[in-house]
Amino acid sequence: MSDPALEPFMDAGMHNACFMAWPMREQFIREFNEYYETHYRGMRFMNENGSIEEREPTAGRVL
C-alpha cells in the first residue's frame, strides 16, 4: 500500500499482498481506525477489505 495514511502503521517493505495475508489484519484495521479517530477526527476509515475511505470529521474532536 502506498497511501500516506498508512505510514504510522507500515514498514517500508510491507505491501498490499502482505497485508491481505497478514493474520492480524482485524487488529491492524482496528488500530488504524482508532488512530485516525483520535488524531484526525475519523476523516479516514479503513474498511474490512483494507480499503481506505474518506469521510466527514467526527464532531467534537480536537486535532
N, C-alpha and C positions, 0 to 999 in steps of 0.2 A: 504494500500500500504506500502510496506516495503522498497522501493527504497530510498537510502540515498539522492538522488537528490531532494526529496520532503521535506526534513527536514525543510528548511526555511519556508514552507507553511503549514505544517500539525501539528495538535495537536496530542499528543501521542495516544489518543483513536480513532482517525479517521482511517477508513479503506476503502477498495475498494468499498464495498456495500454502505457506506455512501456517498462516492464521486460520484458515479454514480447517486444517487438520489438527490444530492445537487442541489438546484435550481440556484445557481450562478456558475455552472460548467464552462460556457463560460468565465466568468470573471476570474475564477481561472486559466484556461488554458492560457488566455492572459497574466496574471500577471506572471505565471510560465515562459512562453516563453520570456517575456521582461526581467525578472531577469537573466535567463541564457544567453540571448544575451548580456546583459550589463556586467555581471561578468565573464562569461566563454566563450565569443565569440560564443555563439549559439551552443556549442558542444552537447547539449541535447535539445530535442524538444518534446513537448507533443502534440500528435495529438488529434482530436476531440473526440476520444474514451477514452482518458485518458492514452493511452499507451505512454511510453517514448521511443524515438528513439535516437540513437547516430548518429552524423553526423560530417562532417569536420568543423573545426573552420571557422568562418567568417573572411575574410581578413580585415586587417586594424584595428582590435580591439586590445586593450591592456588589459591584465588581471589585 
